[in-house]
């Protein structure tokens, strides 16, 4: 059996870090602008997933992920502008459509779904 080298593990860690730092970009139709979202860490995504009720609609997870990934939404000014001071995560639904929230949320969650390995069958 072949032993895995330390060099392999160093390269694999670098690949993981490179992929986890990829900025998510979306062009907003009708505004001719692009929004950029910095992905959350694997640990943060798991933390959020563990705090969303298991029976809650999936949109609640997407909204929480987006809210955490976009610090601009968490400012006092933004929350007041969209009348969301009592329910801060509601700002996501005030700004994005359900389709956009689903797409962005899935992209943010993908940090834990990514697989860079393939099983080799003998």
C-alpha positions as CSV (number, residue, x, y, z in Angstrom):
1,X,0.0,0.0,0.0
2,X,1.3,3.4,-1.0
3,X,1.8,5.9,1.9
4,X,0.6,9.4,1.6
5,X,3.3,12.0,1.8
6,X,3.3,15.2,3.8
7,X,3.8,17.1,0.6
8,X,0.4,15.7,-0.6
9,X,-1.3,16.9,2.5
10,X,0.2,20.3,2.2
11,X,-1.0,20.6,-1.4
12,X,-4.5,19.3,-0.5
13,X,-4.8,21.9,2.2
14,X,-3.7,24.7,-0.2
15,X,-6.2,23.5,-2.7
16,X,-9.0,23.6,-0.1
17,X,-8.0,27.1,1.0
18,X,-7.8,28.3,-2.6
19,X,-11.3,27.0,-3.4
20,X,-12.9,28.3,-0.1
21,X,-11.7,31.8,-0.8
22,X,-13.4,32.1,-4.2
23,X,-15.6,35.2,-4.3
24,X,-19.2,34.4,-5.5
25,X,-20.3,37.0,-8.2
26,X,-23.8,37.6,-9.4
27,X,-24.9,40.0,-12.1
28,X,-28.1,41.7,-11.2
29,X,-30.5,41.7,-14.1
30,X,-32.0,45.1,-14.9
31,X,-29.4,47.0,-12.8
32,X,-26.3,46.1,-14.8
33,X,-24.4,45.7,-11.6
34,X,-22.6,42.8,-10.0
35,X,-22.7,41.8,-6.3
36,X,-19.8,40.0,-4.8
37,X,-20.2,37.7,-1.8
38,X,-17.3,36.3,0.2
39,X,-18.0,32.6,1.0
40,X,-18.4,31.5,4.6
41,X,-16.0,29.1,6.2
42,X,-17.0,25.4,6.4
43,X,-17.3,25.9,10.2
44,X,-19.6,28.9,9.9
45,X,-21.9,27.0,7.4
46,X,-22.1,24.0,9.8
47,X,-22.8,26.3,12.7
48,X,-25.6,28.0,10.9
49,X,-27.0,24.7,9.7
50,X,-27.0,23.4,13.2
51,X,-29.0,26.4,14.5
52,X,-31.7,26.4,11.9
53,X,-34.7,24.2,13.0
54,X,-34.7,20.9,11.2
55,X,-38.4,21.4,10.2
56,X,-38.0,25.0,9.0
57,X,-38.4,25.8,5.4
58,X,-35.1,25.7,3.4
59,X,-35.5,29.4,2.7
60,X,-34.8,30.1,6.3
61,X,-31.4,28.5,5.9
62,X,-30.6,30.3,2.7
63,X,-31.6,33.7,4.3
64,X,-29.4,33.0,7.3
65,X,-26.4,32.1,5.1
66,X,-26.8,35.2,3.0
67,X,-27.3,37.4,6.0
68,X,-24.1,36.2,7.5
69,X,-22.1,36.3,4.3
70,X,-23.1,40.0,3.5
71,X,-22.0,42.3,6.3
72,X,-23.5,45.2,4.4
73,X,-26.9,43.8,5.2
74,X,-26.2,43.8,9.0
75,X,-25.6,47.6,9.3
76,X,-27.9,49.6,11.4
77,X,-28.5,51.9,8.4
78,X,-29.5,49.0,6.1
79,X,-31.8,47.4,8.7
80,X,-33.5,50.7,9.4
81,X,-33.9,51.5,5.6
82,X,-35.7,48.2,5.0
83,X,-37.6,48.3,8.3
84,X,-36.0,45.1,9.5
85,X,-34.6,46.1,12.9
86,X,-37.0,43.7,14.7
87,X,-36.2,40.8,12.4
88,X,-32.8,41.4,10.8
89,X,-32.7,38.4,8.6
90,X,-35.9,39.5,6.9
91,X,-33.8,42.1,5.0
92,X,-32.6,39.3,2.7
93,X,-36.2,38.7,1.5
94,X,-36.8,42.4,1.2
95,X,-33.9,42.7,-1.3
96,X,-33.7,39.4,-3.1
97,X,-36.3,37.3,-4.9
98,X,-36.9,33.7,-3.8
99,X,-35.0,32.4,-6.8
100,X,-32.0,34.6,-6.1
101,X,-32.1,33.6,-2.4
102,X,-32.1,30.0,-3.3
103,X,-29.3,30.3,-5.8
104,X,-27.1,32.4,-3.5
105,X,-27.8,30.2,-0.5
106,X,-27.0,27.0,-2.4
107,X,-23.7,28.6,-3.5
108,X,-22.8,29.5,0.0
109,X,-23.7,26.0,1.3
110,X,-21.6,24.4,-1.5
111,X,-18.4,25.1,0.5
112,X,-19.3,21.9,2.5
113,X,-20.7,20.0,-0.5
114,X,-17.5,20.3,-2.6
115,X,-15.7,17.1,-3.3
116,X,-12.2,17.2,-4.9
117,X,-11.6,13.4,-4.7
118,X,-12.6,10.5,-6.9
119,X,-12.7,6.9,-5.8
120,X,-10.5,4.7,-8.0
121,X,-11.8,1.2,-8.5
122,X,-9.3,-1.6,-8.7
